[in-house]
Structure formats: C-alpha cells, structure tokens
Amino acid sequence: MPDEPTKSDLDALWRTVRTQLEASLPETTFELWLDPLTVVGADGNTLYLSAPDSIRTWTERRYAGVIRQALAETGAGLTQVGFATEAATRVSSDVGHEPSLNVNYTFDRFVIGEGNRVAHAAALAVAEAPSEAYNPLFLHGPPGLGKTHLLVAIANYLRASAPELCIRYTTAERFTGEFVRALRNEGAEEFKQRHRDLDVLLVDDVQFLEGKRHTEDEFFHTFNALYEGGSQLVLSADRIPSELSTLESRLRDRFEWGLTVAVEPPNLATRLTVLRRLVREAGIDAEGDALTELARRIDVNVRQLHGALTRVIAHASLTAKPLTAELLDSVLPRASRTPGPTAVEEIQRRVSEAFGISRAELVGTTRAATPVRARQVAIYLTRELTDLSLPQIGRVYGGRDHSTVLNSIRRAEARCKEDESLAERVEGLRSAIHTSKLRISTSS
C-alpha cells in the first residue's frame, strides 16, 4: 500500500478486513457491531473508522482487538484502529476533501411520524428539485430526532439521481476546522473554491458557528455566493434561527429566507415503528410487548431509543436469551426512563457526591484537578442523558459557552477510554441516574 493511501485504497483494505471479520465472527455479532462501520481515513499506522453513536463505545471496547488483528493480517502497514476521533474527522476532510456519507441514511429508511412529516416532505422536495423548492431549507430541533438523517438522505438521493451535480455535506464544526487550517496553511482560496463551487451545500449543526467571528464571516460570504449563484442550501440546528442569539444577525436573517421546519420528538407509534424496523434488520426475534414497553420508556429521541435497544440486544446476544419484557426489565429497570432536562440536578448531585466535591465547586470556576474532572463527567452525562442543547448545558454549568461544553464532552470521552476505573465510575453514575427517574419525575 502507498505511503499516503487514497480513499479507494482504504475502502479496498476495509473490504478485505470486513471479509475476514465476517468469516470469523457469529453472523449476529458481525451484523450488529461491525457491519455498520465505515472507513474515514488513515493517519500514520492508524485506520480510522466511523460508527453510529449508538454502538461506537461498545464496538470499540469489545471489538477493537479483533479488528486490529484482522488489519495486521492484511500486511498493509496499518496496525491500529481509531473510532471517529478528531483525527478521523481531519483525515476524512483531507482525503478527497469529502467526509463519508452514511449509506443507511436514505429517505426509504426514515421513519415518518407526526413530529417529522413536514420536515421529511420538505427534504424530499429539495432532493427532487434543488434550488426550486425551498432555499434555504432550515431544519431545527433537539439532538437525536433525525435532522442529520434527512440532510444526508438529500445528499445520497442527489448523488444517485443527479451525479452531475457537485454536492457537499459537512458540519459547522468541520467547516470551522477546515477554515482555520486553511488560514494557517495559506490555503484560503482553495477552501473558498471547495465550498463555493457547489450546486448543493448541506451544513449540520450551524449553532456551532456561534461566537466564531472569523468563521461566521466566511460562512456569510459562502452563503451569499451560493445563494446568489442559484445553489441549494440546507441547514440544521438545535433551535430556530432567532434563538441563535450570539450568531451575527445578518446570518440569522439569511437562515430565515427560505423554509424553517421543526423536527419534533416521535410519538409512541413512531417509536414502535422504529424499534420494529431495527429488530427486523438485526434479525432478532422480539416479543411485541417488549418493544411496546421499550417504546413507552424511552420517549426523548430516536438516538436514545436506538441506544437502549442496542444495550438490550447486546445482553440478549451475550446471554443467549430471547428479547422479552423480562429481559428488558433486567437491563432497563421499570423505574428507568431516559431523563429529561429535570434530571440535571440529579446528575449534578450524584457526580458531586461521587467525586467528593460540592455542587458549587462542580459548576464554579475552580481549575483544581478533581472539580475539573468531575465537571467534565457531569457535562458528558448531561449531554447523553438529557435533550439539552450545548448552549443550554453551558447555562446550567455556570454560564459556559457551547465550545467549552463540547470540549468537556470530548475530554470526558477520551479519559474514559484511557482510564478503565473512570469508565466504570461513569457507567455506575449512568445507571444510578437512570434508576432515579421516579424521584425526578415526582419533583418536576
């Protein structure tokens, strides 16, 4: 393999590794944990893989070793594996300047319900007639409801139906990172060409632009160039444009030029449809009452619903038990329910107790090692166990900005990977917070 492998080289290498893994692992194990993985790039001797949020931690913890072994047997010179780290994002941007799209994010696989019907219809209209339907299309709503799925579905649809169009899907975070690197490397013109010579630009999580004055200015000019040139823009955020309070008003105004559509939490029927599809695709037999009970317990978003089902399936697979209501009770006790925003106080209380600090120290400004580590863990759990946006989390942790919150989440994730005892402590906190649902609900 060449010193600097191309995306085609890496795709071919991953196909070889996948074949080895498929032959050496049980069919259900492979389909659940390894089949969804895609290669995003390489750096040094490390191959970087992307995995859905719902399975990434488990797959990395349980199967990184077998992946490394299969990779080493290819003789390609890549002996380590990374999972969707910042380095992976950087590499995916450098190799072909285009991040890999999730092939499973299509309109056919999007489960339509009352909360997302309009958003789905608007996204499909844009895919069928870019620049003619709604421009820009702005989707907003809490994390985990399918905004990314719809943006990527548009890109996948257009790449299949109109390959002559130049399409780019990215995130505001990646846009920012590439812009900063372009300035450092004196490649600003190449960056502009890459983002303005397009027929369709899809940008996820534009709230990440808040507070980044130079990047906001560049995105403003990029938006203008594309809009005036007749290109389609599709954007998403965790709230409506007018609530992006620290974003420049001229950008907020432009975001509202087209159609703004909310993506709302799924109702019970939609959640049950999602679960039925997931177990069918996983080839798992599940009793109907078990899926109904799970759909009732997890009502915040589809991402957390998928994550809960993944945990239950994992236990079913490891214990060779059928997916029943009884198994569901053992994995997710009846008192368990994905906590909403009212769980923040419970998270802060339990983390403070676990680290032996006061709540004031947890949310305060002290930079002592223990409070900092506890704060990062608390912010990480708040992001995972509530539907609060990054700015909202920042407000309940002493008024921190969303970039600080994001950095805390990343540091907590990295430390859990490096420190097994910390990972176990976090898992214990997660379980304790889940089982406190009844007390939280009563106090809300």
Number of C-alpha atoms within 10 A of each C-alpha: 12 8 8 11 15 15 18 10 13 19 16 13 19 20 13 14 19 20 11 18 20 16 10 12 13 10 13 15 15 17 16 19 20 22 15 16 20 22 23 26 30 25 16 11 13 17 24 23 22 20 20 16 14 17 19 19 15 15 19 19 10 12 14 17 14 14 21 18 15 20 24 15 14 15 10 13 16 19 18 19 18 21 22 21 14 13 16 23 21 21 20 22 20 13 17 12 14 17 21 18 15 18 11 14 20 17 21 9 12 16 17 18 18 13 16 22 15 15 24 25 14 21 26 19 16 23 26 16 13 22 19 13 18 20 22 25 26 29 29 24 20 20 26 21 21 25 27 23 19 25 28 25 26 26 23 22 17 21 15 9 12 13 10 10 12 15 22 20 21 21 19 23 17 18 21 19 16 19 20 17 14 16 12 10 9 11 14 16 10 11 18 16 11 13 20 21 17 19 20 26 24 23 22 24 20 24 24 24 23 19 16 14 13 13 18 21 15 15 21 16 15 18 22 16 16 19 19 9 13 16 23 25 24 25 25 29 24 26 19 19 23 13 11 20 12 14 20 17 13 11 18 18 11 15 24 16 13 15 16 20 19 21 24 20 22 22 16 17 13 19 25 20 16 22 20 18 13 15 17 12 11 14 13 16 13 17 12 13 11 17 23 18 16 24 24 16 19 22 19 24 21 22 17 22 23 20 16 22 24 19 17 21 25 18 18 18 16 10 9 10 11 16 22 18 19 12 17 22 16 11 19 21 15 16 13 19 23 21 26 18 15 14 23 23 14 19 24 25 17 17 27 21 12 14 15 12 15 15 18 14 17 25 23 16 13 12 10 9 9 15 24 18 18 23 26 24 28 27 28 22 22 27 21 16 22 22 22 19 19 22 22 17 24 20 14 16 22 13 13 18 17 20 17 14 24 20 14 20 21 17 16 24 16 13 16 18 15 11 10 11 12 16 18 12 16 20 14 13 19 18 15 15 24 23 19 17 20 14 12 18 13 7 8 9
